[in-house]
């Protein structure tokens, strides 16, 4: 099987070759596929997943079994009663897992995340390759971190954000220096959009400090606004404060009423 060229995938733009060193750095700085669907989950869904993980299916079974043993009915009915609790927990986990994994595929399709892994057959000297977006339509093994697509086999996959990719490929660094003229397009509209989206999701706490929301703002921008002129991690805190402070003030005053 011939190896696919190690290219960055940028639909609609010229294709730029990624060096082996850059590929290795991108892979090392990525999150293993087995963990990525939780790591890159939206904050509310991540909290929901953590909540479900804390709920014990075995404890639910023991509680259900105790109730069932004290109730009337045949053995089948009692078993069903004992299993009802754990089935609800496990079913909720399975459903949410599917949602989170589907979301990751959407982030990849939208260019928010980028996959790097090793193509089989793998040699000791091989470097990770950039996985084409089209390949994600194949069969994903999230637990093993593997992907199969039309005869291509990728293993040990990790997912990397735009911010990390831009840094490694030396893109966007000019935006972090004060050389851009005033009046060029800003990130203000996107920052405000992030604030409103997080507020709608219940992630803006008027009782908390304004600064405590900066990381959520940056994370939302990283996942939802891949074409910002400045990588979200490099957006100055003062820029975020200046844009969301008036909104936060209104929200805080509204809560006091």
LUMDO-37425 format. One record per residue: residue in one letter; x, y, z of N, C-alpha, C, O in turn. Coordinates in pm, whole numbers, padded with zeros to 5 digits, always signed. Each point is the difference from the previous one (the first is absolute). Layout:
# LUMDO-37425
AXYZXYZXYZXYZ ...
//
This chain:
# LUMDO-37425
X+00085-00119+00000-00085+00119+00000+00089+00124+00000+00091+00010+00082 X-00118+00084-00173+00082+00121-00005-00046+00098+00105-00119+00012+00030 X+00215+00058+00024-00031+00099+00103-00063+00124-00064+00040+00041-00109 X-00137+00018+00176-00056+00123-00050+00097+00113+00032+00069-00005+00101 X-00063+00108-00188+00090+00112+00028-00041+00069+00130-00118+00007+00033 X+00214+00042+00040-00028+00063+00129-00028+00148-00022+00089+00085+00007 X-00217-00057-00033-00041+00136-00027-00093+00051+00107-00070-00077+00066 X+00070+00210-00048-00107+00060+00078-00120+00005-00091+00014+00023-00120 X-00132-00042+00176-00122-00001-00081-00070+00133+00018-00052+00028+00108 X+00050+00053-00210-00065+00131+00009-00083+00020-00124+00049+00050-00102 X-00175-00088+00109-00089+00005-00115-00013+00144-00049-00019+00093+00078 X+00030-00078-00210-00020+00132-00056+00126+00086+00000-00004+00115-00043 X+00114-00170+00091+00124+00077+00003+00111-00086-00056-00019-00119-00025 X+00136+00179+00005+00113-00078-00048+00041-00100+00105-00013+00024+00119 X+00064-00136-00165+00038-00107+00092+00147+00016+00038+00086+00009-00087 X-00058-00006+00215+00135+00022+00048+00055-00127+00062-00064-00064+00083 X+00185+00029-00125+00062-00120+00054+00042+00023+00144+00055+00105+00035 X-00082-00203+00049+00040+00004+00141+00124-00087+00016+00002-00114-00045 X+00099+00166+00108+00123-00077+00019-00024-00109+00104-00095+00007+00079 X+00181-00108-00078-00012-00107+00098+00012+00055+00143-00071-00045+00090 X+00161+00141-00073+00017+00059+00133-00128+00069+00046-00041-00013+00115 X-00022+00087-00206-00125+00067+00035-00111-00101+00030-00078+00020+00094 X+00071-00126-00172-00101-00103+00023+00017-00064+00138-00098-00023+00072 X+00221-00004-00036+00028-00060+00131-00042+00095+00111-00059-00042+00100 X+00090+00170-00116-00038+00099+00101-00151+00014+00010-00054+00011+00110 X-00013-00010-00223-00146+00010+00000-00063-00121+00068-00094+00013+00078 X+00149-00130-00107-00052-00124+00061+00025+00000+00150-00090-00033+00077 X+00210+00070-00036+00035-00002+00143-00085+00099+00079-00032-00026+00116 X-00003+00138-00176-00079+00101+00070-00150-00024-00011-00080+00078+00054 X+00042-00184-00122-00143-00031-00015-00052-00084+00116+00076-00045+00086 X-00206+00025-00087-00067-00082+00102-00035-00134-00063-00060-00003-00108 X+00095-00109+00172-00033-00132-00054-00149-00010-00034-00085+00050+00073 X+00056-00114-00183-00136-00014-00048-00093-00058+00107-00118+00037+00007 X+00170-00127+00075-00081-00064+00104-00047+00099+00105-00098-00026+00070 X+00167+00139-00057-00034+00101+00101-00058+00127-00062-00066+00078+00068 X+00092-00057-00197-00033+00127-00064-00148+00033+00005-00037+00117+00012 X-00049-00217-00023-00144+00029-00005-00053+00055+00132-00107+00060+00004 X+00183-00081+00105-00036+00062+00128+00076+00131+00018-00057+00101+00040 X+00187-00103-00072+00084+00119+00017-00054+00119-00078-00002+00112+00052 X-00041-00135-00176-00046+00109-00085-00152+00018+00002-00056+00072-00083 X-00011-00136+00177-00145+00014+00010-00038+00140+00045+00078+00067+00067 X-00198-00024-00103-00051+00128+00048-00011-00008+00152-00029-00107+00055 X+00053+00218+00013+00004-00001+00147-00121-00064+00067+00016-00075+00096 X-00137+00104-00145-00118-00056+00064-00009-00150-00018-00041-00072+00090 X+00080+00024-00210-00002-00144-00025+00110-00072+00076-00017-00114+00043 X+00130+00181-00026+00108-00060+00077-00041-00017+00147+00031-00101+00063 X-00100+00201-00011-00048-00009+00138-00103-00112+00014-00003-00071+00100 X-00082+00059-00201-00100-00107+00002+00068-00137-00001-00043-00091+00070 X+00149+00077-00149+00072-00127-00006+00065-00031+00135-00004-00113+00047 X+00065+00215+00014+00064-00020+00131-00103-00041+00104+00026-00083+00087 X-00144+00143-00097-00107-00034+00093-00043-00147-00016-00021-00071+00098 X+00007+00028-00222-00039-00139-00026+00108-00098+00046-00031-00110+00044 X+00157+00151-00056+00108-00087+00043+00002-00017+00152+00043-00103+00051 X-00090+00205+00019-00001-00005+00146-00115-00086+00053+00004-00048+00114 X-00104+00029-00196-00113-00083+00042+00037-00147-00019+00036-00041-00110 X-00046-00037+00216+00044-00139-00003-00113-00092-00044-00106-00005+00063 X+00130-00069-00171-00098-00097-00046-00014-00116+00098-00109-00054+00019 X+00220+00016+00043-00004-00111+00096-00078+00040+00125-00075-00081+00056 X+00092+00206-00011-00076+00048+00116-00149+00003-00033-00084-00035+00082 X+00053+00079-00205-00140+00006-00043-00059-00141-00003-00118-00019+00032 X+00200-00079-00073-00049-00137-00004-00028-00052+00141-00104-00062+00024 X+00196+00088+00068-00019-00046+00139-00125+00063+00061-00076-00067+00070 X+00056+00194-00096-00118+00068+00053-00127-00059-00062-00099-00024+00070 X+00103+00002-00203-00116-00057-00067-00028-00141+00045-00116-00041+00012 X+00223-00035+00012-00016-00138+00045-00064-00005+00138-00083-00086+00028 X+00123+00180+00059-00058+00004+00135-00149+00032-00005-00080-00060+00071 X+00044+00155-00158-00141+00035-00015-00078-00116-00061-00112-00029+00042 X+00173-00037-00140-00066-00111-00067-00024-00117+00095-00105-00063-00004 X+00203+00035+00088-00014-00113+00093-00111+00022+00101-00061-00095+00050 X+00034+00222-00020-00104+00031+00098-00138+00014-00064-00100+00017+00069 X+00096-00024-00201-00127+00017-00071-00060-00134-00037+00067-00103+00004 X-00193+00106-00041-00067-00121-00046+00020-00015-00150+00025+00099-00070 X-00036-00218+00022+00017-00026-00143+00088-00120-00024+00066-00052+00090 X-00067+00007-00216+00081-00118-00032+00146+00040-00018+00035+00118+00005 X+00048-00219-00027+00145+00023-00010+00036+00090-00118+00088+00085+00012 X-00156-00104-00125+00029+00081-00118-00027+00147+00026+00080+00086-00036 X-00194-00057+00100-00036+00139+00032+00101+00062+00094+00035+00117-00013 X+00013-00196+00110+00097+00052+00097+00135+00029-00067+00066+00099+00032 X-00027-00185-00123+00125+00022-00072-00009+00127-00085+00093+00080-00004 X-00206-00064-00063-00020+00120-00082+00004+00126+00085+00054+00103-00041 X-00112-00112+00161-00001+00114+00091+00141+00032+00047+00037+00117+00009 X+00042-00219+00019+00137+00020+00047+00089+00059-00109+00092+00077+00029 X-00121-00112-00155+00082+00046-00112-00041+00137-00053+00075+00061-00077 X-00190-00013+00117-00051+00125-00055+00094+00118+00025+00027+00079-00090 X+00024-00067+00213+00089+00111+00035+00129+00000-00080+00031+00099-00066 X+00045-00210+00070+00126-00001-00076-00020+00013-00151+00084+00058-00069 X-00196-00110+00017-00025+00012-00143-00019+00145-00042+00042+00042-00107 X-00107+00034+00195-00020+00143-00030+00134+00073-00003+00025+00082-00089 X+00061-00113+00185+00132+00066+00005+00085-00038-00120+00056+00087-00066 X-00047-00217+00038+00082-00047-00111-00057+00048-00134+00075+00034-00092 X-00209-00032+00082-00062+00048-00123+00028+00147-00024+00025+00041-00113 X-00029+00038+00221+00027+00143-00012+00146+00023-00040+00030+00089-00079 X+00060-00170+00134+00142+00012-00038+00020-00031-00147+00071+00072-00070 X-00134-00179+00024+00015-00040-00140-00053+00107-00094+00063+00033-00100 X-00179+00022+00133-00060+00104-00084+00087+00125-00005+00021+00057-00107 X+00030-00015+00224+00083+00120+00003+00133-00024-00069+00053+00090-00066 X+00002-00210+00081+00126-00033-00067-00015+00015-00152+00088+00054-00067 X-00199-00101+00014-00025+00012-00145-00008+00146-00042+00052+00038-00104 X-00118+00044+00187-00012+00142-00031+00137+00067-00001+00032+00077-00091 X+00048-00106+00193+00132+00062+00011+00091-00042-00116+00073+00083-00054 X-00078-00209+00017+00084-00048-00109-00046+00057-00134+00081+00031-00087 X-00213-00018+00071-00054+00062-00121+00042+00146-00009+00032+00049-00108 X-00031+00019+00221+00042+00140+00003+00145+00015-00042+00035+00094-00072 X+00050-00187+00116+00142+00006-00038+00014-00013-00151+00081+00071-00061 X-00158-00159+00001+00005-00016-00146-00045+00128-00069+00051+00035-00107 X-00147+00036+00166-00045+00128-00056+00110+00105+00012+00020+00080-00092 X+00052-00080+00207+00109+00096+00018+00110-00025-00104+00059+00094-00053 X-00033-00222+00026+00102-00034-00099-00045+00044-00139+00077+00059-00076 X-00204-00088+00042-00053+00037-00131+00000+00152-00018+00019+00050-00111 X-00039+00022+00221-00002+00146-00007+00137+00064+00008+00011+00123-00006 X+00093-00204+00021+00135+00053+00005+00043+00051+00136+00102+00068+00010 X-00178-00101+00095+00035+00045+00134+00105-00091+00064+00080+00046+00082 X-00081-00173-00119+00097-00097+00050+00066-00071-00118-00058-00008-00108 X+00178-00043+00130+00075-00066-00107+00063-00128+00054+00062+00000+00106 X-00079-00107-00181+00051-00130+00044+00138-00031-00056+00031+00027-00116 X+00051-00086+00203+00133-00048-00042+00020-00139+00060-00028-00022+00118 X+00076-00070-00200+00021-00135+00048+00098-00073-00090+00058+00060-00091 X-00041-00188+00115+00093-00081-00079-00079-00089-00095-00102-00059+00037 X+00150+00051-00160-00066-00083-00100+00063-00139-00003+00123-00013+00001 X-00206-00089-00004+00048-00138-00009+00029-00036-00145-00067+00052-00089 X+00164-00140+00061+00092-00060+00098+00098+00104+00053+00051+00084-00075 X-00025-00090+00204+00080+00102+00068+00141-00048+00023+00022-00112+00046 X+00075+00197-00079+00140-00030+00025+00052+00086+00114-00059+00103+00032 X+00166-00145+00029+00057+00071+00115+00041+00142-00037-00004+00090+00084 X+00043-00070-00209+00050+00131-00044-00112+00092-00048+00026+00116-00032 X-00148-00164+00025-00111+00079-00052-00035+00118+00090+00013-00008+00122 X-00057+00116-00184-00052+00116+00074-00152-00001-00013-00054-00060-00093 X-00016+00126+00183-00146+00008-00011-00038+00073-00129+00077+00081-00053 X-00195-00112+00003-00050+00067-00121-00127+00077+00034-00072-00035+00093 X+00045+00140-00171-00125+00074+00014-00112-00084-00061+00010-00042-00115 X-00113+00019+00191-00111-00085-00047-00098+00085-00080-00052+00099+00052 X+00024-00136-00178-00095+00077-00081-00139+00002+00065-00042-00098+00062 X-00029+00208-00078-00134+00010+00057-00091-00112-00051-00080-00055+00075 X+00093+00023-00203-00087-00102-00060+00012-00134+00070-00096-00078+00003 X+00214+00049+00054+00022-00129+00064-00087-00019+00124-00024-00114+00041 X-00023+00224+00019-00080-00011+00120-00140-00051-00027-00078-00022+00093 X+00046+00005-00221-00128-00064-00035+00011-00151+00013-00100-00071-00013 X+00220+00022+00039+00022-00143+00015-00039-00050+00139-00078+00063+00070 X+00134-00177-00032-00034-00064+00129+00098+00048+00106+00121-00020-00010 X-00178+00082+00113+00081+00051+00112-00003-00097+00117-00107-00043+00043 X+00221+00010+00008+00010-00076+00124+00053+00096+00104+00121+00019+00013 X-00213+00043+00063+00038+00105+00093+00085-00054+00115+00089+00069+00049 X-00116-00190-00007+00074-00057+00112+00146-00026-00037+00091+00030+00078 X-00070-00085-00196+00136-00032-00044+00070+00119-00066+00122+00000-00016 X-00200+00102-00021+00059+00114-00069+00039-00034-00142+00108+00037-00047 X-00197-00110-00023+00029-00046-00135-00110+00042-00097-00114+00024+00039 X+00151-00016-00167-00094+00041-00105+00027-00079-00126+00115-00013-00044 X-00223-00039-00017+00013-00077-00125-00083+00068-00108-00115+00038+00023 X+00175-00022-00141-00072+00066-00109+00052-00047-00135+00113+00032-00038 X-00195-00108-00033+00030-00043-00137+00142-00057-00014+00075+00038-00089 X-00042-00130+00177+00130-00066-00007+00110+00069+00077+00106-00059+00021 X-00129+00182+00021+00099+00071+00081-00026-00031+00147-00115-00004+00045 X+00221-00016+00030-00011-00030+00143+00088+00098+00077+00121+00007-00022 X-00183+00067+00113+00074+00094+00083-00010-00044+00146-00106-00041+00046 X+00217+00049+00026+00003-00043+00140+00065+00108+00087+00065+00093-00051 X-00083-00107+00182+00063+00090+00097-00032+00147-00035+00089+00085-00003 X-00215-00060-00023-00044+00132-00047-00011+00099+00116-00046-00034+00109 X+00090+00156-00137-00018+00110+00094-00063+00117-00073+00020+00018-00120 X-00095+00063+00194-00068+00115-00059+00060+00129+00053+00022+00017+00120 X+00004+00074-00212+00069+00124+00030-00089+00119-00034-00072-00003-00100 X+00077+00107+00181-00082+00119-00023+00064+00092-00103+00117-00014-00035 X-00198+00108-00013+00052+00100-00094+00113+00081+00062+00099+00032-00066 X-00115+00001+00194+00102+00082+00066+00136-00069-00004+00101+00061-00035 X-00099-00189+00072+00126-00074+00001+00053-00016-00141+00119+00015-00025 X-00208-00046-00069+00045-00017-00139+00060+00130-00053+00105-00002-00065 X-00171+00114+00093+00052+00129-00046+00138+00030+00058+00087+00053-00068 X-00070-00088+00196+00129+00026+00064+00110-00087-00061+00109+00048-00032 X-00139-00177+00017+00101-00092-00053+00034+00032-00145+00116-00007-00039 X-00216+00042-00040+00023+00030-00142+00038+00146-00021+00011+00048-00113 X+00009+00024+00227+00044+00140-00005-00098+00085-00079+00038+00083-00083 X-00165-00105+00112-00105+00082-00060-00063+00084+00109-00013-00045+00114 X-00025+00164-00148-00073+00085+00094+00088+00072+00100-00052+00079+00079 X+00184-00103-00078+00084+00066+00099+00002+00152-00019+00013+00075+00097 X-00026-00031-00221+00000+00144-00025-00115+00068+00073+00009+00117+00034 X-00116-00191-00010-00116+00058+00067+00026+00023+00148-00076+00073+00065 X+00179-00133-00009+00028+00017+00142+00094+00118+00025+00028+00033+00115 X+00018+00030-00220+00090+00113+00016-00075+00130-00032-00093-00003-00081 X+00129+00115+00143-00071+00126-00020+00036+00069-00130+00029+00119-00002 X-00029-00197-00110+00034+00059-00129-00123+00020-00087+00009+00062-00106 X-00123-00113+00150-00121+00010-00081-00059+00139+00015-00019+00045+00113 X-00011+00025-00221-00056+00134+00009-00133+00000+00073-00075-00098-00007 X+00045+00208+00077-00131+00014+00064-00108+00000-00108+00036+00046-00108 X-00145-00084+00119-00103+00006-00104-00010-00128-00081-00094-00015-00078 X+00188-00075+00092-00013-00130-00064-00108-00078+00071-00033+00032+00114 X-00027-00136-00177-00107-00078+00064+00041-00051+00138+00110-00052+00017 X-00198+00068+00081+00031-00041+00137-00074-00128+00035-00077-00054-00079 X+00103+00006+00201-00066-00120+00048-00115+00034+00094-00060-00088+00061 X+00029+00217-00049-00106+00043+00092-00134-00068-00023-00060-00047+00096 X+00011+00039-00222-00131-00065-00021-00001-00145+00046-00098-00048+00057 X+00210-00023-00083+00007-00141+00039+00005-00016+00152-00059-00092+00055 X+00130+00183+00012+00006-00006+00147-00137+00019+00061-00038-00070+00093 X-00038+00166-00145-00135+00024+00049-00092-00119-00031-00086-00037+00080 X+00107-00021-00198-00078-00118-00038+00027-00115+00096-00091-00073+00039 X+00218+00058-00001+00037-00105+00096-00067+00025+00134-00048-00094+00064 X+00046+00220-00021-00063+00034+00128-00148-00039+00000-00049-00062+00095 X-00022+00099-00202-00143-00029-00007-00026-00151-00006-00095-00049+00059 X+00181-00023-00133-00016-00145-00010+00021-00067+00135-00074-00091+00038 X+00176+00136+00035+00028-00057+00132-00110+00037+00100-00035-00079+00087 X-00017+00201-00101-00111+00041+00089-00122-00087-00025-00066-00044+00094 X+00036+00020-00221-00115-00085-00034+00018-00142+00053-00097-00066+00035 X+00222+00021-00029+00029-00135+00050+00011-00003+00153+00029-00104+00059 X-00051+00220+00004+00006+00006+00146+00141+00000+00056+00021-00039+00114 X+00077+00084-00195+00139-00004+00042+00056+00136+00043+00118+00011+00031 X-00202+00090-00029+00042+00130+00049-00059+00020+00139-00122+00006+00017 X+00209+00005+00081-00042+00015+00139+00023+00144+00046+00115+00041+00019 X-00223+00037-00003+00014+00141+00041+00067+00016+00137+00056+00106+00029 X-00062-00210+00054+00059+00007+00133+00151-00024-00003+00071+00034+00094 X-00024-00094-00202+00143-00028-00013+00070+00124-00058-00066+00095-00042 X+00198-00098+00039+00075+00112-00055-00008-00002-00152-00020-00105-00062 X+00036+00222+00003-00001+00010-00146+00115-00081-00059-00016-00067-00102 X+00132+00074+00167+00120-00067-00050-00015-00151-00003+00062-00067-00083 X-00144+00012+00173-00015-00145+00006-00068-00057-00125+00001-00121-00021 X-00058+00208-00063-00069-00045-00121+00089+00006-00124-00041-00046-00107 X+00161+00103+00119+00085+00018-00118+00035-00132-00067-00002-00011-00123 X+00035-00091+00204+00040-00129-00059-00115-00064-00076+00021-00062-00105 X-00145+00077+00156-00117-00054-00071-00022+00074-00131-00038-00061-00101 X+00060+00192+00103-00013+00080-00122+00099-00049-00106-00036-00022-00115 X+00162+00005+00157+00103-00044-00094-00031-00140-00054+00017-00027-00119 X-00062-00062+00207-00029-00136-00043-00116-00002-00100+00006-00072-00099 X-00108+00151+00124-00114+00006-00091+00045+00051-00136-00041-00052-00104 X+00125+00155+00104+00050+00055-00126+00083-00102-00076-00009-00009-00123 X+00090-00068+00195+00087-00098-00064-00081-00108-00071+00038-00048-00107 X-00151+00010+00167-00082-00106-00057-00099+00050-00104-00040-00076-00088 X+00000+00201+00096-00108+00049-00086+00042+00106-00101-00076+00031-00091 X+00195+00026+00105+00045+00106-00092+00142-00029-00049+00095+00062+00046 X-00080-00157-00139+00134-00041-00043+00074+00103-00085+00121-00013-00018 X-00190+00114-00033+00064+00093-00093+00028+00137+00062+00010+00099-00073 X+00004-00093+00203+00032+00127+00065+00138+00050-00044+00090-00081-00023 X-00072+00212+00012+00132+00052-00038+00106-00020+00108+00120+00009-00026 X-00166-00036+00150+00091-00027+00110-00041-00132+00066-00118-00017+00031 X+00210-00077-00009-00037-00124+00070-00062+00034+00135+00052+00087+00070 X-00161-00152-00030-00068+00032+00126+00092+00006+00121-00017+00086+00087 X+00115-00175-00080+00090-00001+00115+00086+00126+00007+00054+00033+00105 X-00041+00037-00219+00085+00118-00005-00080+00130+00010+00057+00109-00006 X-00188-00120+00020-00081+00121+00016+00029+00061+00137-00009-00068+00102 X+00043+00194-00101+00036+00068+00123-00118+00002+00098-00114+00022-00040 X+00143-00045+00167-00105+00000+00102-00072+00134+00007-00120+00005+00027 X+00193+00101-00052-00061+00133+00002-00103+00014-00113-00102+00068+00016 X+00130-00132-00129-00095+00003-00112-00129-00069+00038-00109+00048-00030 X+00122-00162+00096-00120-00072+00046-00075+00083+00103-00122+00014-00007 X+00196+00041+00103-00064+00079+00106-00077+00118-00058-00113+00027+00041 X+00175+00043-00136-00060+00120-00057-00131-00032-00072-00092+00082-00002 X+00083-00202-00056-00118-00035-00078-00113-00061+00082-00118+00019-00031 X+00153-00093+00135-00107-00066+00076-00034+00071+00131-00102-00032+00062 X+00185+00126-00021-00027+00069+00127-00136+00069+00002-00073-00015+00098 X+00035+00090-00203-00133+00063+00003-00113-00103+00004-00101+00021+00067 X+00119-00131-00139-00103-00104-00002-00011-00068+00136-00109-00028+00048 X+00225+00004+00011+00004-00065+00131-00062+00091+00106-00069-00047+00091 X+00093+00177-00103-00055+00097+00096-00151+00001-00006-00067+00001+00104 X+00011-00001-00226-00145-00002-00016-00058-00128+00058-00103+00004+00068 X+00168-00117-00093-00047-00127+00051+00001-00002+00152-00094-00048+00064 X+00202+00101-00005+00012+00003+00145-00108+00090+00063-00058-00036+00103 X+00031+00151-00164-00102+00091+00054-00140-00060-00015-00086+00020+00085 X+00066-00094-00194-00129-00064-00021-00027-00106+00106-00112-00013+00048 X+00216-00061-00010-00014-00104+00101-00031+00058+00137-00062-00067+00083 X+00107+00191-00058-00024+00062+00129-00146+00041+00018-00048+00011+00112 X-00021+00011-00223-00139+00047+00008-00096-00111+00042-00120+00024+00011 
//
